[in-house]
């Protein structure tokens, strides 16, 4: 019984330490340099600009099979940073969030125009009227 209690105590201490470190990180006391926090900062102005919008498109220059893991991670981090907005893959809705490499000049499709460039590779795009 004492080994079970010790094991439970060890698990409890690990979980407590993890939760406390996560709380310190999210409050900005530990630097917040993890990918989720960085993504939240990158998309903070976009989230404010899209207040009241429930669904937008999403494009990125990395939509090839060779970069699938990197592209999927960027998509998921963008979705994480923009709740409660739902991201649709591709430019299907009228408004589209562009998540590009910060140093790259993206090659946008002809039917899209830049509504606002937030810098750091983040853009809000709109379909051109046909």
Phi and psi restraints in degrees (value plus and minus 20) as a CYANA .aco file:
   2 UNK   PHI     -85.6   -45.6
   2 UNK   PSI     -52.1   -12.1
   3 UNK   PHI     -90.4   -50.4
   3 UNK   PSI     -52.9   -12.9
   4 UNK   PHI     -87.6   -47.6
   4 UNK   PSI     -63.3   -23.3
   5 UNK   PHI     -83.5   -43.5
   5 UNK   PSI     -64.6   -24.6
   6 UNK   PHI     -81.3   -41.3
   6 UNK   PSI     -63.1   -23.1
   7 UNK   PHI     -82.4   -42.4
   7 UNK   PSI     -62.7   -22.7
   8 UNK   PHI     -83.6   -43.6
   8 UNK   PSI     -59.0   -19.0
   9 UNK   PHI     -85.7   -45.7
   9 UNK   PSI     -61.0   -21.0
  10 UNK   PHI     -82.2   -42.2
  10 UNK   PSI     -66.0   -26.0
  11 UNK   PHI     -81.1   -41.1
  11 UNK   PSI     -65.2   -25.2
  12 UNK   PHI     -78.7   -38.7
  12 UNK   PSI     -63.9   -23.9
  13 UNK   PHI     -86.1   -46.1
  13 UNK   PSI     -60.9   -20.9
  14 UNK   PHI     -83.6   -43.6
  14 UNK   PSI     -66.0   -26.0
  15 UNK   PHI     -83.1   -43.1
  15 UNK   PSI     -63.7   -23.7
  16 UNK   PHI     -81.0   -41.0
  16 UNK   PSI     -64.6   -24.6
  17 UNK   PHI     -83.1   -43.1
  17 UNK   PSI     -63.6   -23.6
  18 UNK   PHI     -81.1   -41.1
  18 UNK   PSI     -67.2   -27.2
  19 UNK   PHI     -84.4   -44.4
  19 UNK   PSI     -59.0   -19.0
  20 UNK   PHI     -88.1   -48.1
  20 UNK   PSI     -60.5   -20.5
  21 UNK   PHI     -84.8   -44.8
  21 UNK   PSI     -59.6   -19.6
  22 UNK   PHI     -83.5   -43.5
  22 UNK   PSI     -61.3   -21.3
  23 UNK   PHI     -82.6   -42.6
  23 UNK   PSI     -64.1   -24.1
  24 UNK   PHI     -82.1   -42.1
  24 UNK   PSI     -61.0   -21.0
  25 UNK   PHI     -84.5   -44.5
  25 UNK   PSI     -68.4   -28.4
  26 UNK   PHI     -87.2   -47.2
  26 UNK   PSI     -45.1    -5.1
  27 UNK   PHI    -104.4   -64.4
  27 UNK   PSI     -20.5    19.5
  28 UNK   PHI      65.7   105.7
  28 UNK   PSI     -10.8    29.2
  29 UNK   PHI    -105.5   -65.5
  29 UNK   PSI     -30.3     9.7
  30 UNK   PHI    -140.9  -100.9
  30 UNK   PSI       3.8    43.8
  31 UNK   PHI      73.8   113.8
  31 UNK   PSI     -58.3   -18.3
  32 UNK   PHI      38.7    78.7
  32 UNK   PSI      29.8    69.8
  33 UNK   PHI    -122.3   -82.3
  33 UNK   PSI      -3.2    36.8
  34 UNK   PHI     -98.3   -58.3
  34 UNK   PSI     139.1   179.1
  35 UNK   PHI     -76.9   -36.9
  35 UNK   PSI     -57.9   -17.9
  36 UNK   PHI     -86.2   -46.2
  36 UNK   PSI     -63.1   -23.1
  37 UNK   PHI     -87.7   -47.7
  37 UNK   PSI     -60.1   -20.1
  38 UNK   PHI     -82.2   -42.2
  38 UNK   PSI     -63.6   -23.6
  39 UNK   PHI     -83.6   -43.6
  39 UNK   PSI     -61.6   -21.6
  40 UNK   PHI     -79.1   -39.1
  40 UNK   PSI     -61.6   -21.6
  41 UNK   PHI     -86.3   -46.3
  41 UNK   PSI     -63.3   -23.3
  42 UNK   PHI     -80.4   -40.4
  42 UNK   PSI     -56.1   -16.1
  43 UNK   PHI    -123.6   -83.6
  43 UNK   PSI     -10.8    29.2
  44 UNK   PHI     -78.6   -38.6
  44 UNK   PSI     -66.8   -26.8
  45 UNK   PHI     -88.9   -48.9
  45 UNK   PSI     -54.3   -14.3
  46 UNK   PHI     -83.6   -43.6
  46 UNK   PSI     -64.6   -24.6
  47 UNK   PHI     -77.8   -37.8
  47 UNK   PSI     -63.7   -23.7
  48 UNK   PHI     -86.0   -46.0
  48 UNK   PSI     -61.0   -21.0
  49 UNK   PHI     -86.1   -46.1
  49 UNK   PSI     -46.9    -6.9
  50 UNK   PHI    -120.1   -80.1
  50 UNK   PSI      -3.7    36.3
  51 UNK   PHI     -76.1   -36.1
  51 UNK   PSI     109.8   149.8
  52 UNK   PHI      70.5   110.5
  52 UNK   PSI     -29.6    10.4
  53 UNK   PHI    -110.8   -70.8
  53 UNK   PSI     114.8   154.8
  54 UNK   PHI    -122.1   -82.1
  54 UNK   PSI     -41.4    -1.4
  55 UNK   PHI    -169.3  -129.3
  55 UNK   PSI     113.7   153.7
  56 UNK   PHI    -157.6  -117.6
  56 UNK   PSI     143.5   183.5
  57 UNK   PHI    -102.8   -62.8
  57 UNK   PSI     150.8   190.8
  58 UNK   PHI    -162.8  -122.8
  58 UNK   PSI     108.4   148.4
  59 UNK   PHI    -154.4  -114.4
  59 UNK   PSI     136.2   176.2
  60 UNK   PHI    -173.2  -133.2
  60 UNK   PSI     137.7   177.7
  61 UNK   PHI     -96.0   -56.0
  61 UNK   PSI     -31.9     8.1
  62 UNK   PHI    -120.6   -80.6
  62 UNK   PSI      47.3    87.3
  63 UNK   PHI    -134.6   -94.6
  63 UNK   PSI      18.8    58.8
  64 UNK   PHI    -130.2   -90.2
  64 UNK   PSI     139.5   179.5
  65 UNK   PHI     -80.8   -40.8
  65 UNK   PSI     -56.9   -16.9
  66 UNK   PHI     -82.7   -42.7
  66 UNK   PSI     -48.6    -8.6
  67 UNK   PHI    -133.0   -93.0
  67 UNK   PSI       3.1    43.1
  68 UNK   PHI     -75.4   -35.4
  68 UNK   PSI     -64.7   -24.7
  69 UNK   PHI     -84.6   -44.6
  69 UNK   PSI     -65.6   -25.6
  70 UNK   PHI     -83.5   -43.5
  70 UNK   PSI     -63.9   -23.9
  71 UNK   PHI     -83.8   -43.8
  71 UNK   PSI     -64.3   -24.3
  72 UNK   PHI     -83.2   -43.2
  72 UNK   PSI     -60.8   -20.8
  73 UNK   PHI     -82.4   -42.4
  73 UNK   PSI     -64.0   -24.0
  74 UNK   PHI     -84.1   -44.1
  74 UNK   PSI     -60.6   -20.6
  75 UNK   PHI     -82.2   -42.2
  75 UNK   PSI     -68.7   -28.7
  76 UNK   PHI     -84.6   -44.6
  76 UNK   PSI     -58.5   -18.5
  77 UNK   PHI     -86.9   -46.9
  77 UNK   PSI     -54.5   -14.5
  78 UNK   PHI     -87.2   -47.2
  78 UNK   PSI     -64.6   -24.6
  79 UNK   PHI     -81.0   -41.0
  79 UNK   PSI     -59.8   -19.8
  80 UNK   PHI     -82.3   -42.3
  80 UNK   PSI     -55.6   -15.6
  81 UNK   PHI    -101.0   -61.0
  81 UNK   PSI     -32.8     7.2
  82 UNK   PHI    -139.1   -99.1
  82 UNK   PSI      15.3    55.3
  83 UNK   PHI     -87.6   -47.6
  83 UNK   PSI     129.4   169.4
  84 UNK   PHI    -112.0   -72.0
  84 UNK   PSI      -4.7    35.3
  85 UNK   PHI     -87.0   -47.0
  85 UNK   PSI     119.1   159.1
  86 UNK   PHI    -120.4   -80.4
  86 UNK   PSI     110.5   150.5
  87 UNK   PHI    -114.5   -74.5
  87 UNK   PSI     107.3   147.3
  88 UNK   PHI    -118.9   -78.9
  88 UNK   PSI     112.2   152.2
  89 UNK   PHI     -85.2   -45.2
  89 UNK   PSI     108.5   148.5
  90 UNK   PHI      73.5   113.5
  90 UNK   PSI     156.7   196.7
  91 UNK   PHI    -112.2   -72.2
  91 UNK   PSI      19.3    59.3
  92 UNK   PHI     -89.8   -49.8
  92 UNK   PSI     -68.0   -28.0
  93 UNK   PHI     -90.4   -50.4
  93 UNK   PSI     153.1   193.1
  94 UNK   PHI     -88.6   -48.6
  94 UNK   PSI     -59.5   -19.5
  95 UNK   PHI    -120.3   -80.3
  95 UNK   PSI     120.5   160.5
  96 UNK   PHI    -155.7  -115.7
  96 UNK   PSI     114.0   154.0
  97 UNK   PHI    -110.7   -70.7
  97 UNK   PSI     107.5   147.5
  98 UNK   PHI    -124.4   -84.4
  98 UNK   PSI     107.3   147.3
  99 UNK   PHI    -141.9  -101.9
  99 UNK   PSI      77.4   117.4
 100 UNK   PHI    -136.8   -96.8
 100 UNK   PSI     145.2   185.2
 101 UNK   PHI     -78.9   -38.9
 101 UNK   PSI     113.9   153.9
 102 UNK   PHI     -77.4   -37.4
 102 UNK   PSI     -51.2   -11.2
 103 UNK   PHI    -115.1   -75.1
 103 UNK   PSI     -24.6    15.4
 104 UNK   PHI    -112.1   -72.1
 104 UNK   PSI     128.7   168.7
 105 UNK   PHI    -116.2   -76.2
 105 UNK   PSI      86.2   126.2
 106 UNK   PHI     -87.4   -47.4
 106 UNK   PSI     125.7   165.7
 107 UNK   PHI    -113.2   -73.2
 107 UNK   PSI      73.1   113.1
 108 UNK   PHI     -99.8   -59.8
 108 UNK   PSI     125.7   165.7
 109 UNK   PHI     -79.5   -39.5
 109 UNK   PSI     130.5   170.5
 110 UNK   PHI     -80.5   -40.5
 110 UNK   PSI     -46.5    -6.5
 111 UNK   PHI    -106.0   -66.0
 111 UNK   PSI     -13.6    26.4
 112 UNK   PHI    -135.8   -95.8
 112 UNK   PSI     125.5   165.5
 113 UNK   PHI    -148.6  -108.6
 113 UNK   PSI     130.0   170.0
 114 UNK   PHI    -100.0   -60.0
 114 UNK   PSI     101.6   141.6
 115 UNK   PHI    -102.7   -62.7
 115 UNK   PSI     -66.2   -26.2
 116 UNK   PHI    -176.0  -136.0
 116 UNK   PSI     114.5   154.5
 117 UNK   PHI    -121.4   -81.4
 117 UNK   PSI      92.7   132.7
 118 UNK   PHI    -105.4   -65.4
 118 UNK   PSI     -23.1    16.9
 119 UNK   PHI      62.6   102.6
 119 UNK   PSI     150.7   190.7
 120 UNK   PHI      39.3    79.3
 120 UNK   PSI       7.3    47.3
 121 UNK   PHI      62.6   102.6
 121 UNK   PSI     -11.0    29.0
 122 UNK   PHI    -127.1   -87.1
 122 UNK   PSI     106.9   146.9
 123 UNK   PHI    -156.4  -116.4
 123 UNK   PSI     133.6   173.6
 124 UNK   PHI    -131.2   -91.2
 124 UNK   PSI     104.6   144.6
 125 UNK   PHI    -138.4   -98.4
 125 UNK   PSI     140.6   180.6
 126 UNK   PHI    -157.5  -117.5
 126 UNK   PSI     127.2   167.2
 127 UNK   PHI     -88.3   -48.3
 127 UNK   PSI     118.8   158.8
 128 UNK   PHI     -91.9   -51.9
 128 UNK   PSI     124.5   164.5
 129 UNK   PHI     -90.9   -50.9
 129 UNK   PSI     113.1   153.1
